[in-house]
Amino acid sequence: METVSSDYLKGTTICAVKKDSMIAIAGDGQVTQGQNTILKGNAVKVRRIYDNKVVVGFAGTVADAFTLSEKFEAMLNKYSGNLIRSAVELAQLWRSDKIMHKLEAMMIVADKSDFLIVSGSGDVIEPEEDGVAAIGSGGNYALAAAKAMVKETNLNAQEIAYKALKIASEICVFTNDHITVEVL
């Protein structure tokens, strides 16, 4: 999980849910500086790339996240849209490149069939069998809420991702309820 430092603009929650052939990624809109200042409440941290075939949700410093998103899209172009290969190649580059190694962010990336968590420590993590993952300052709250809803409700992936973010926004001070959801 990310740490909050007054030197970086941070604070967000991203939650991904795969259920019944649908993948949804939701993210809040809060950009926070330090421990006590909200700089923006309506940022969009979930977006489509690679001709709208891939969705990326990012948590961490804003500039770093945009840099990683661009690098990931370049990998998708290089590897013909292969999500796993592109994620692994990005993680290797991120970990080994002296400049990229300093980037402070995490991403959830998804295509129509899979999603992965990608981190700067070189991790490429597939979700557990329940098809739920979350990152960011409110990630644990969203993860718990989404896991419960997947098991105990008939809601679809989009509804679960949205509601999990809504719950996280009621608990985490670095997460708000300006929620963006993208569905594949």
C-alpha positions as CSV (number, residue, x, y, z in Angstrom):
1,M,0.0,0.0,0.0
2,E,1.1,3.6,-0.5
3,T,2.3,5.8,2.2
4,V,1.4,9.5,2.4
5,S,4.1,12.1,2.3
6,S,3.8,15.9,2.2
7,D,6.2,15.9,-0.7
8,Y,3.9,14.0,-3.0
9,L,0.3,14.3,-4.2
10,K,-1.4,11.1,-3.2
11,G,-4.4,9.4,-1.8
12,T,-6.8,7.3,-3.8
13,T,-8.6,4.0,-3.8
14,I,-9.0,1.7,-6.8
15,C,-11.1,-1.5,-6.8
16,A,-11.5,-4.1,-9.5
17,V,-14.1,-6.8,-9.6
18,K,-14.5,-9.7,-12.1
19,K,-17.8,-11.4,-12.0
20,D,-20.0,-13.2,-14.6
21,S,-17.8,-12.3,-17.6
22,M,-17.7,-8.6,-16.6
23,I,-14.7,-6.7,-15.2
24,A,-15.2,-3.3,-13.5
25,I,-12.6,-1.0,-12.2
26,A,-13.7,1.9,-9.9
27,G,-11.6,4.7,-8.5
28,D,-12.3,7.8,-6.4
29,G,-11.4,11.4,-7.4
30,Q,-9.5,12.7,-4.4
31,V,-6.0,14.2,-4.8
32,T,-4.4,14.8,-1.4
33,Q,-1.3,16.6,-0.4
34,G,0.2,15.5,2.8
35,Q,-2.0,14.4,5.7
36,N,-4.5,17.2,5.7
37,T,-5.0,19.0,2.4
38,I,-7.4,18.0,-0.4
39,L,-6.2,19.6,-3.7
40,K,-8.8,18.2,-6.0
41,G,-12.0,16.2,-5.5
42,N,-12.9,15.2,-9.1
43,A,-9.7,13.7,-10.6
44,V,-10.2,10.7,-12.9
45,K,-7.8,7.9,-12.0
46,V,-9.5,5.2,-14.0
47,R,-9.2,5.4,-17.8
48,R,-9.3,3.5,-21.0
49,I,-6.2,3.0,-23.1
50,Y,-5.1,0.9,-26.1
51,D,-8.1,1.8,-28.4
52,N,-10.5,1.4,-25.4
53,K,-9.6,-2.3,-25.0
54,V,-7.7,-1.9,-21.7
55,V,-8.6,-0.1,-18.5
56,V,-6.0,1.3,-16.1
57,G,-6.7,2.4,-12.5
58,F,-3.8,4.0,-10.6
59,A,-3.0,4.9,-7.0
60,G,0.0,6.9,-5.9
61,T,1.6,10.1,-7.0
62,V,-0.4,11.6,-9.9
63,A,2.5,12.4,-12.2
64,D,4.1,9.0,-11.6
65,A,0.8,7.3,-12.3
66,F,0.4,9.1,-15.7
67,T,4.0,8.2,-16.6
68,L,3.4,4.5,-15.8
69,S,0.1,4.5,-17.7
70,E,1.9,5.9,-20.8
71,K,4.7,3.3,-20.4
72,F,2.2,0.5,-20.0
73,E,0.3,1.6,-23.2
74,A,3.6,1.6,-25.0
75,M,4.2,-2.0,-23.8
76,L,0.7,-3.0,-25.0
77,N,1.5,-1.6,-28.4
78,K,4.8,-3.4,-28.5
79,Y,3.2,-6.7,-27.5
80,S,0.0,-6.5,-29.5
81,G,-2.3,-6.0,-26.6
82,N,-1.0,-9.0,-24.5
83,L,-2.0,-7.8,-21.0
84,I,0.1,-10.2,-19.0
85,R,3.3,-9.9,-21.1
86,S,2.9,-6.1,-21.2
87,A,2.5,-6.0,-17.4
88,V,5.5,-8.2,-16.8
89,E,7.6,-6.1,-19.1
90,L,6.5,-2.9,-17.5
91,A,7.2,-4.3,-14.0
92,Q,10.7,-5.4,-15.0
93,L,11.4,-2.0,-16.6
94,W,10.0,-0.2,-13.6
95,R,12.1,-2.2,-11.2
96,S,15.4,-2.0,-13.2
97,D,15.3,1.6,-14.7
98,K,17.1,4.1,-12.4
99,I,14.6,6.9,-13.1
100,M,11.4,4.7,-13.2
101,H,12.4,2.9,-10.0
102,K,11.7,6.1,-8.1
103,L,8.1,6.3,-9.4
104,E,5.6,6.0,-6.5
105,A,2.4,4.4,-7.8
106,M,0.5,1.1,-8.2
107,M,-1.8,0.1,-11.0
108,I,-4.6,-2.3,-11.7
109,V,-4.8,-3.1,-15.4
110,A,-7.5,-5.0,-17.1
111,D,-8.7,-6.3,-20.5
112,K,-11.9,-8.1,-21.3
113,S,-10.8,-11.3,-19.7
114,D,-8.3,-10.6,-16.9
115,F,-6.9,-8.0,-14.5
116,L,-3.7,-7.6,-12.7
117,I,-2.0,-5.5,-10.0
118,V,1.3,-4.0,-11.1
119,S,3.7,-2.5,-8.6
120,G,7.1,-0.8,-8.7
121,S,8.7,-3.5,-6.7
122,G,8.4,-5.8,-9.8
123,D,5.2,-7.5,-8.7
124,V,2.5,-8.6,-11.2
125,I,-0.3,-10.1,-9.1
126,E,-3.4,-11.9,-10.4
127,P,-6.4,-11.6,-8.2
128,E,-7.6,-14.5,-6.0
129,E,-10.3,-16.8,-7.2
130,D,-13.0,-14.5,-5.9
131,G,-12.0,-11.9,-8.6
132,V,-11.5,-8.9,-6.4
133,A,-8.5,-6.7,-5.9
134,A,-7.9,-3.2,-4.5
135,I,-5.1,-0.8,-4.1
136,G,-4.4,2.6,-2.5
137,S,-5.1,4.3,0.8
138,G,-8.6,2.9,1.1
139,G,-7.8,-0.3,-0.7
140,N,-8.3,-2.6,2.3
141,Y,-11.7,-1.1,3.0
142,A,-12.9,-1.5,-0.6
143,L,-11.4,-5.0,-0.8
144,A,-13.3,-6.2,2.3
145,A,-16.5,-4.6,1.1
146,A,-16.2,-6.1,-2.4
147,K,-15.3,-9.5,-1.1
148,A,-18.4,-9.5,1.0
149,M,-20.7,-8.3,-1.8
150,V,-19.3,-10.9,-4.3
151,K,-20.1,-13.7,-1.8
152,E,-23.4,-12.5,-0.3
153,T,-25.2,-10.6,-3.1
154,N,-26.3,-10.9,-6.7
155,L,-25.0,-7.5,-7.7
156,N,-22.9,-7.4,-10.9
157,A,-19.2,-6.4,-11.1
158,Q,-20.0,-2.7,-11.8
159,E,-22.4,-2.4,-8.9
160,I,-20.0,-4.1,-6.5
161,A,-17.0,-2.0,-7.5
162,Y,-19.0,1.2,-7.2
163,K,-20.5,0.3,-3.8
164,A,-17.1,-0.9,-2.5
165,L,-15.6,2.5,-3.3
166,K,-18.6,4.3,-1.7
167,I,-18.0,2.3,1.5
168,A,-14.3,3.1,1.4
169,S,-15.1,6.8,1.0
170,E,-17.1,6.7,4.2
171,I,-14.1,5.3,6.2
172,C,-10.8,6.5,4.5
173,V,-10.0,10.2,4.7
174,F,-7.9,9.9,1.6
175,T,-10.9,8.6,-0.5
176,N,-13.9,10.5,-1.7
177,D,-17.2,9.6,-3.3
178,H,-16.6,11.1,-6.7
179,I,-16.4,7.7,-8.3
180,T,-15.5,6.7,-11.8
181,V,-16.2,3.2,-13.0
182,E,-15.1,1.6,-16.3
183,V,-16.5,-1.7,-17.4
184,L,-15.1,-4.3,-19.8
